[in-house]
Each structure stands twice: as C-alpha cells, then as structure tokens.
Amino acid sequence: MWEILQSMALAAFPIFELRGGIPFALWRGVNPVVAIIVCVIANALVAPVVFLFLDYVHHHLYPMRWYARIFDRFVHHTRERLHNAVQKYGYWGLVLFVGVPLPLTGAYTGALGAWLFGLDRKKSLYCITLGILVAGIIVAAAVLSGSAAIRALFTAG
C-alpha cells in the first residue's frame, strides 16, 4: 500500500508526473494495471488543481517579481510548444501534447495551456485526462518492455 501512495505522490508531482510514478510503482512490484490506474488518477487530479490555482491564487502572487519571472518563462514555453498543436488540431492537439510523455508536456503544462488559450474548461479536463491515460500506457509499455529486454539480456547465454 505504501508503494502505491508513493507512486501516486510522484505522479502528482511536477516534473515526475507519470514518467516517475509508473516506473517507481513497477520497480516496487505494484501490478502494472494497478500502477497505471492509480498514477493516471493521481495525475488527472492535477489539472483541476492547476485551474483553481490559476483562477484564485495566481493573481495574488503575480505582483511578486520572482513569481512573475518564473511564471512568465513557463507561459512563454507553454505557448510556444502548445500553440501549433491547439491551432492545428484543436482539443485533439491538447490530447496529443499531454499524451506524449516528454518533459514539460504533462497535466500541469496542458492545464496551463488550456487556461492561456481560453479553452473550455470541461472539454480541456476530458482531453487532458485522455492524454494522461495515453501517456500512462506509453510509459508503462516502455518500462515493461525495457525491463523484459534487460532481463533477457542478462539471462541469455
């Protein structure tokens, strides 16, 4: 049970998200299906929290110069990376952006991008969640296939 809670915490934490939570869960012996489900749920809960933060807390912090610098840099990066996907594919672009498990393409950045572009909140949450599910499956498949390949390499011969 402790491994599941730790995996969920990693999956909800910026930078790590699913790329940290799922491999950790699998490394600790959690069933792959359980690992995907709990990490996807934990990561999906991030988007509504980000929206709440941006709606109710962000404007109080923005006058602080250190916060504004960090936020503006992150906004610039998010606009640059997400603009073309949303412009070209609409909400499916948001799914693709979140669904590719690369650094700075997860739930946090997807929610910020949806907020920046004024996308419908409900549709955005569905798309971000779908993208998280896709990313979870990709991460789990990569970890499991990599683990199998490593085991085969060391047991061959």
C-alpha positions in Angstrom: 0.0 0.0 0.0 2.8 2.4 0.8 4.3 1.9 -2.7 1.0 2.9 -4.2 0.8 6.1 -2.2 4.4 7.0 -3.0 3.7 6.3 -6.7 0.6 8.5 -6.6 2.6 11.3 -5.0 5.2 11.1 -7.7 2.6 11.0 -10.4 1.0 14.2 -9.0 4.3 16.0 -8.6 5.6 18.4 -11.3 8.5 17.2 -13.4 8.0 13.5 -12.4 4.3 13.0 -13.2 3.7 9.6 -14.9 7.3 9.4 -16.0 8.2 9.0 -12.4 5.2 7.5 -10.8 4.6 4.5 -13.0 8.3 3.3 -13.2 8.6 3.7 -9.4 5.4 1.6 -8.9 6.6 -1.1 -11.3 10.0 -1.1 -9.7 8.4 -1.6 -6.3 6.4 -4.6 -7.6 3.0 -3.0 -8.0 0.8 -4.8 -10.5 1.1 -2.9 -13.9 -2.7 -2.4 -14.3 -2.9 -1.0 -10.7 0.2 1.2 -11.3 -1.3 2.7 -14.4 -4.8 3.3 -12.8 -3.6 4.9 -9.6 -0.9 7.0 -11.3 -3.3 8.2 -14.0 -5.9 9.1 -11.4 -3.3 11.0 -9.3 -2.0 12.8 -12.3 -5.5 13.6 -13.6 -6.3 15.3 -10.3 -3.6 17.8 -11.1 -5.5 19.7 -13.9 -8.4 20.9 -11.7 -6.0 22.0 -9.0 -4.0 23.9 -11.6 -7.2 25.6 -12.9 -8.2 26.5 -9.3 -4.7 27.9 -8.6 -4.7 30.0 -11.8 -8.2 31.3 -11.1 -7.9 32.1 -7.5 -4.2 32.3 -6.3 -2.1 33.3 -9.3 -3.2 36.9 -9.4 -2.2 37.4 -5.8 1.3 36.0 -6.4 2.0 37.7 -9.8 3.0 41.0 -8.3 6.0 39.3 -6.7 8.9 39.7 -9.1 10.4 36.2 -8.5 7.0 34.5 -9.2 6.3 36.7 -12.2 9.7 35.8 -13.8 9.2 32.0 -13.3 5.5 32.2 -14.4 6.3 34.3 -17.5 9.1 31.9 -18.5 6.8 28.9 -18.2 4.0 30.7 -20.0 6.3 31.6 -22.9 7.5 27.9 -23.1 3.9 26.6 -22.9 2.6 29.0 -25.6 5.5 28.1 -27.9 5.1 24.4 -27.6 1.3 24.1 -27.4 0.1 26.8 -29.8 0.7 24.9 -33.0 -0.9 21.7 -31.7 -4.0 23.5 -30.5 -4.2 25.7 -33.6 -3.9 22.8 -35.9 -5.9 20.1 -34.1 -8.0 21.9 -31.5 -8.7 19.9 -28.4 -7.1 16.8 -30.0 -3.9 18.8 -30.0 -4.2 19.1 -26.3 -4.6 15.3 -26.0 -1.5 14.8 -28.2 0.5 17.3 -26.3 -0.3 15.8 -22.9 -0.2 12.2 -24.3 3.5 12.4 -25.3 5.4 11.6 -22.2 8.2 14.1 -22.6 9.4 16.6 -20.0 7.1 19.6 -19.7 4.2 18.1 -21.7 2.1 16.7 -18.9 -1.0 17.7 -16.9 0.5 20.9 -15.5 1.5 22.3 -18.8 -1.6 21.1 -20.5 -3.8 22.8 -18.0 -1.8 26.0 -18.1 -2.1 25.9 -21.9 -5.8 25.4 -21.8 -6.1 28.3 -19.4 -3.9 30.5 -21.6 -5.8 29.8 -24.8 -9.2 30.2 -23.1 -10.3 26.7 -23.9 -13.5 25.3 -22.5 -12.7 24.0 -19.0 -14.8 20.9 -19.1 -13.6 19.8 -22.6 -10.0 20.6 -21.6 -10.2 18.4 -18.5 -11.5 15.5 -20.6 -8.7 16.0 -23.1 -6.0 16.3 -20.5 -7.3 13.2 -18.8 -7.3 11.3 -22.1 -3.8 12.5 -22.8 -2.7 11.4 -19.3 -4.2 7.9 -20.0 -2.3 7.7 -23.3 0.9 8.8 -21.6 0.4 6.3 -18.8 0.0 3.4 -21.3 3.1 4.6 -23.2 5.2 4.9 -20.1 4.1 1.5 -18.7 4.7 -0.2 -22.0 8.2 1.4 -22.3 9.2 0.4 -18.8 7.8 -3.1 -19.1 9.4 -3.8 -22.5 12.7 -2.3 -21.3 12.6 -4.5 -18.2 11.9 -7.5 -20.3 14.7 -6.7 -22.6 17.2 -6.2 -19.8 16.1 -9.5 -18.1 16.5 -11.3 -21.4 20.0 -9.7 -21.9 21.2 -10.9 -18.5 19.6 -14.3 -18.6 20.6 -15.2 -22.2 23.5 -17.4 -22.7 
